Amino acid sequence: MAWYENWFDSPYYKILYQDRDDLEAAAFVEKLLKLLDPQAGSLMLDIACGDGRFARQLAGHGYDVTGIDLSHCAIEVAKAHEADNLHFYIQDMRMPFYINYYDYAFNFFTSFGYFRYDRDHKLAARSFAACLKKGGTLVIDYFNYEYVRHNLVSAATVHRGSYTFDITKRDERRHIVKDISFTDADGKHRTYKERVAGFSPSDFKEMFGSAGLQLLHIFGDYQLTAYDEQTSPRMVMVFKKA
């Protein structure tokens, strides 16, 4: 089983990341919508939506939003929030979903770069492009590898209720690798891993360009300020389908 299947469907994933900031997500979506200025009723796809926190924000603005994710547990949680303009499905991002259908697609919070082989990243890029109508827009929110590797905290301890998570991070062959270990409620020692590719803007431009998407903008944070390779924590990239 791939690390992301094992970890994201674990109940401990939500425990560790329970403090993710919904207010920050809401502010980011507001900034994006102001930039993109979608027409009323636009069809939107949130790829690798998790439990749907970003999809809910988009739907709250009145757009017709679909969220997809490989995690059965995440989609089960997301489905509790379904509405007339908000739906969720289990789907592998490498597999096409509603061809030439959506006006906008989003991939938030470094929900890419998980695969062992580059061919899978390229398959995903083609699927992202395929879901969009001609002239459609894709937004990818990814960590800035150069910034992260120069500011990497190699070890940390995180307390969540009765759980203590020991976390180590390292830069391994242009991947940021995080090892997570803890003892569960039954006294069993558990370990999980996150492994995400350190792609550059040129890597994204090549991958998604080959899929028929043109990189129009790149911003460096959730305030959509100018991107700087050394100082920007994020890469918020806006692509257009030819």
C-alpha positions in Angstrom: 0.0 0.0 0.0 1.3 3.5 -0.9 2.1 5.7 2.0 -0.7 8.2 1.2 -3.3 5.4 1.2 -2.1 4.1 4.5 -1.7 7.5 6.2 -4.6 9.5 4.9 -7.2 6.7 5.7 -5.7 6.4 9.2 -7.7 8.1 12.1 -4.4 9.4 13.4 -4.0 11.7 10.4 -7.0 13.8 11.5 -5.7 13.8 15.1 -2.3 15.2 14.1 -3.6 17.8 11.7 -6.7 18.8 13.7 -5.6 22.5 14.0 -5.6 23.3 10.3 -6.8 26.8 9.9 -10.3 27.1 8.3 -10.1 30.9 8.6 -6.9 30.8 6.5 -8.6 28.6 4.0 -11.5 31.0 3.7 -9.3 34.0 3.3 -7.3 32.2 0.6 -10.4 31.2 -1.3 -11.6 34.8 -1.1 -8.3 36.0 -2.6 -8.4 33.4 -5.4 -12.0 34.2 -6.4 -11.2 37.9 -6.5 -8.3 37.1 -8.8 -10.2 34.6 -11.0 -13.6 36.4 -11.0 -15.6 33.3 -12.0 -19.0 33.7 -13.6 -22.0 32.8 -11.4 -22.8 29.1 -11.6 -19.3 28.1 -12.7 -18.5 24.4 -12.4 -15.6 23.7 -10.1 -13.6 20.6 -9.2 -11.5 20.3 -6.0 -8.9 17.5 -6.8 -7.7 15.6 -3.7 -10.2 17.5 -1.6 -9.6 15.6 1.7 -12.6 16.2 4.0 -13.7 19.1 1.8 -12.7 22.2 3.7 -11.8 24.1 0.5 -14.7 22.7 -1.5 -17.1 23.9 1.2 -15.6 27.4 1.0 -16.1 27.5 -2.8 -19.6 26.2 -2.6 -20.4 28.8 0.0 -19.8 31.4 -2.7 -22.6 29.8 -4.8 -20.5 27.8 -7.3 -21.3 24.2 -8.3 -18.5 22.3 -6.7 -17.4 18.7 -6.8 -14.7 17.3 -4.6 -12.7 14.1 -5.3 -10.3 12.2 -3.2 -8.8 8.7 -3.0 -9.4 8.5 0.8 -12.6 6.6 1.7 -12.5 8.1 5.2 -12.1 11.6 4.0 -14.9 11.4 1.5 -17.2 9.8 4.2 -16.6 12.9 6.3 -17.0 15.3 3.4 -20.3 13.7 2.3 -21.9 14.9 5.5 -21.7 18.4 4.1 -23.2 17.7 0.7 -25.7 20.1 -0.7 -27.4 20.9 -4.0 -24.2 22.6 -5.3 -21.7 20.4 -3.4 -20.9 16.7 -4.0 -18.0 14.4 -3.2 -16.7 11.2 -4.8 -13.9 8.7 -4.3 -11.6 9.1 -7.2 -7.9 8.5 -8.0 -6.5 11.8 -9.4 -4.6 9.9 -12.1 -7.9 8.7 -13.6 -9.9 11.1 -15.8 -13.1 12.5 -14.3 -15.8 14.2 -16.3 -13.9 15.1 -19.5 -14.1 18.7 -20.8 -16.6 19.5 -18.1 -15.3 22.0 -15.5 -14.6 25.7 -15.7 -12.2 25.6 -12.9 -10.1 22.9 -11.1 -8.2 23.4 -7.8 -5.5 21.3 -6.1 -5.0 22.8 -2.7 -2.5 22.4 0.1 0.3 20.3 -1.5 -2.0 17.5 -2.6 0.2 16.4 -5.5 3.7 15.0 -5.8 2.9 11.8 -3.8 3.7 9.2 -6.3 6.8 6.9 -6.6 7.2 7.3 -10.3 7.1 10.4 -12.4 4.8 8.7 -15.0 2.1 8.8 -12.3 2.6 12.6 -11.8 2.3 13.0 -15.6 -0.9 10.9 -15.7 -2.3 13.1 -13.0 -1.4 16.2 -14.9 -3.2 14.9 -18.0 -6.3 14.1 -15.9 -6.3 17.5 -14.4 -6.2 19.0 -17.9 -8.8 16.6 -19.3 -11.5 17.6 -16.7 -11.4 21.2 -17.9 -13.3 22.9 -20.7 -11.3 24.7 -23.4 -10.1 27.9 -21.7 -10.6 26.4 -18.3 -8.4 27.3 -15.3 -6.4 25.2 -13.0 -5.0 26.4 -9.7 -2.3 24.4 -7.9 -1.2 25.3 -4.4 2.2 23.6 -3.6 5.0 24.1 -1.2 8.1 25.9 -2.4 10.8 23.3 -2.3 13.8 25.8 -2.2 12.3 27.6 0.8 11.3 24.5 2.6 14.6 22.7 2.3 16.5 25.8 3.5 14.1 26.1 6.5 13.6 22.5 7.4 13.1 21.7 11.1 14.6 18.2 11.4 12.8 17.1 14.5 9.7 18.1 16.4 7.3 16.8 19.1 3.6 17.5 18.7 1.0 16.9 21.5 -2.6 16.1 20.6 -4.6 15.1 23.7 -3.2 11.8 24.9 -1.1 11.4 21.8 2.5 12.5 21.5 3.8 12.5 17.9 7.5 12.5 17.2 8.2 13.9 13.8 11.4 14.0 11.8 11.9 15.6 8.4 14.7 15.3 5.8 15.4 16.3 2.2 16.1 13.0 0.4 16.8 13.1 -3.3 14.6 16.1 -3.9 11.8 14.8 -1.8 10.7 16.1 1.6 10.3 13.1 3.8 8.4 13.2 7.1 8.5 10.2 9.5 5.8 10.2 12.1 5.9 7.9 15.2 3.7 7.6 18.3 2.1 5.2 20.7 -1.6 4.6 20.2 -4.3 4.2 22.9 -3.6 0.4 23.1 0.1 0.9 23.7 1.1 -0.1 20.2 3.9 1.9 18.6 3.0 3.1 15.2 4.9 4.8 12.4 3.7 6.6 9.2 5.5 8.4 6.5 4.9 11.4 4.2 7.0 11.7 1.0 6.4 14.6 -1.4 8.4 15.5 -4.4 10.3 18.8 -4.4 9.1 20.2 -7.8 10.3 23.5 -9.1 8.2 26.0 -11.2 9.9 24.7 -14.3 9.0 21.1 -13.4 5.3 22.1 -13.2 5.5 24.1 -16.4 6.9 21.1 -18.2 4.5 18.5 -16.7 1.4 20.5 -17.2 2.5 22.1 -20.4 2.8 18.6 -21.9 -0.8 18.1 -20.8 -2.0 21.2 -22.7 -1.9 23.8 -19.8 -0.1 27.1 -19.9 1.3 28.6 -16.7 0.0 32.1 -16.5 0.8 33.2 -12.9 2.8 32.1 -9.9 2.3 33.6 -6.5 4.4 33.0 -3.3 1.8 32.8 -0.5 -1.9 32.8 0.4 -2.0 36.5 0.1 -1.0 36.1 -3.6 2.1 38.2 -3.3 4.9 37.9 -5.8 6.8 34.6 -5.9 10.5 34.5 -4.8 12.4 31.2 -5.0 14.3 31.8 -1.8 11.7 33.5 0.5 8.2 32.4 -0.7 6.7 29.5 1.4 4.3 28.5 -1.3 3.9 28.2 -5.1 0.3 29.2 -6.0 0.2 28.5 -9.8 -2.6 29.4 -12.2 -2.8 27.5 -15.5 -5.1 27.9 -18.5 -6.2 25.2 -20.9 -5.5 26.0 -24.5 
